Structure formats: C-alpha cells, structure tokens
Amino acid sequence: MEKTDVNIKIIDREGVAHNVAAPIDMAMNLMEVVRSYELAPEGTIGICGGMAMCASCQCYVLSKTELPEMEDDEEAMLSEAFYVKDSSRLGCQIQMTLDMEGLEVELAPES
C-alpha cells in the first residue's frame, strides 16, 4: 500500500511535543498541518493564508531534514520577523512530501 503520511514532530508554543501524521497526498504545508491539528490558537498562525507575507507560521527546524531552498519572499519575510534563528523557516513554505519523514520543528513565539 502506498504511503500517504509522514511522521513529524511539532513542538508547540507551550513547549509540548506532538507526534503527528501529516498527509502527503493533500498538498498541505507545515502551517496547514499545525492548523489542522490545532497546535496553535486560531488566528495566531497562517494569518496571511500561506503567502509568505507574515511570519506567524515561523518555526525552528530541529532535525537534519533536507528542506527545499528558501525562496526570496520567505527570506525577505524572515529578515524582518521577530525571534528569528539560523534554523528559522516559514511553515507555509514547507510542503509535506515523503522527504519530510522525521521532520522536527518548534513553533516560534507569537510576535
């Protein structure tokens, strides 16, 4: 049977770790996975709808998972966001694919 989920770990803003099965057959990104599992209060994540126009879905990548290259708009948004670290990425820019198996992220504090 074809694999339709990847197992990822998301640490919420309270520091609680959640192991979730993220569907890879629904073209979801990490921000949408966080929303669908309600790991961040409504209205505090994905405010721009996943257009890399806000940093509400910023997260810190903890695993060595190979992620897609950062696009210019994501880089520009992170350059003006709060609480940015070297491992920061925007969750809306990380698509759920087979390659994301084992991904571990921590949600950045709400700015």
Buried (B, 14 or more C-beta within 10 A) or exposed (E): EEEEBBEBBBBBBEEEEEEBEBBBEEEBBBBBBBBEBEBBEEEBBBBBEBEBBBBBBBBBBEBEBEBEEBEEEBEEBBEEBEEBEEEBBBBBBBBBEEBBBEBBBBBBEEE
